[in-house]
């Protein structure tokens, strides 16, 4: 489902589906996380997924990913001058 965005997106979607007992319960959270590509580029969303997967969040959701993008944490920091 998330393979079009990138490998980290696929991991996030898989984790969302693994976290529920009934697969239908994961559809809305997975689609909400993927829907971030409507507002942000696929590259930025993939970077946010990568940050979330590397963190301590077992099953990253929209509520975890959106703040990463809004705070520009997905963008590489500029080197100090």
C-alpha positions as MATLAB code, in Angstrom:
seq = 'XXXXXXXXXXXXXXXXXXXXXXXXXXXXXXXXXXXXXXXXXXXXXXXXXXXXXXXXXXXXXXXXXXXXXXXXXXXXXXXXX';
ca = [
       0.000    0.000    0.000;
       2.800    2.455    0.817;
       5.378    1.227   -1.677;
       4.672    4.132   -4.060;
       5.898    6.636   -1.464;
       8.957    4.672   -0.368;
      10.304    1.817    1.745;
       9.719    3.561    5.081;
       6.115    4.250    4.107;
       5.640    0.562    3.484;
       7.074   -0.215    6.938;
       4.722    2.314    8.576;
       1.676    0.896    6.794;
       2.707   -2.650    7.710;
       3.117   -1.634   11.351;
      -0.306   -0.002   11.373;
      -1.873   -3.205   10.066;
       0.103   -5.322   12.545;
      -1.151   -3.222   15.457;
      -4.839   -4.090   15.007;
      -6.770   -7.342   15.333;
      -9.086   -6.733   12.365;
      -7.501   -5.467    9.136;
     -10.395   -3.084    8.434;
      -9.479   -1.134   11.580;
      -6.157   -0.187    9.985;
      -7.518    1.187    6.723;
      -8.368    4.715    7.892;
      -5.134    5.249    9.885;
      -3.038    3.906    6.989;
      -4.839    6.053    4.424;
      -4.560    9.125    6.663;
      -0.803    8.632    6.929;
      -0.500    8.184    3.168;
      -2.769   11.177    2.542;
       0.002   13.435    3.830;
       1.402   13.279    0.284;
      -1.445   15.553   -0.803;
      -0.014   18.403    1.239;
       3.704   17.540    1.290;
       6.002   16.038   -1.336;
       6.517   12.287   -1.345;
      10.184   12.844   -0.476;
       9.305   14.833    2.656;
       6.663   12.344    3.733;
       9.113    9.462    3.227;
      11.673   11.334    5.356;
       9.056   11.800    8.098;
       8.249    8.087    7.946;
      11.962    7.303    8.237;
      12.238    9.511   11.348;
       9.167    7.920   12.910;
      10.387    4.377   12.209;
      13.799    5.161   13.704;
      12.162    6.539   16.853;
      10.503    4.711   19.689;
       6.994    4.778   18.190;
       5.922    1.215   17.448;
       3.080    2.100   15.090;
       3.427    5.675   13.748;
       0.144    7.344   12.848;
      -0.949   10.604   11.249;
      -0.808   12.318   14.656;
       2.885   11.399   14.937;
       3.845   12.173   11.338;
       2.100   15.525   10.817;
       4.061   17.362   13.548;
       7.341   16.105   12.055;
       6.395   17.682    8.735;
       4.961   20.878   10.226;
       8.114   21.476   12.255;
      10.321   20.750    9.211;
      12.140   18.049   11.170;
      12.291   16.025    7.977;
      14.489   18.602    6.249;
      18.256   18.366    6.651;
      19.569   21.023    8.966;
      21.830   23.675    7.515;
      25.473   23.459    8.588;
      26.471   26.097   11.136;
      28.300   29.067    9.654;
];
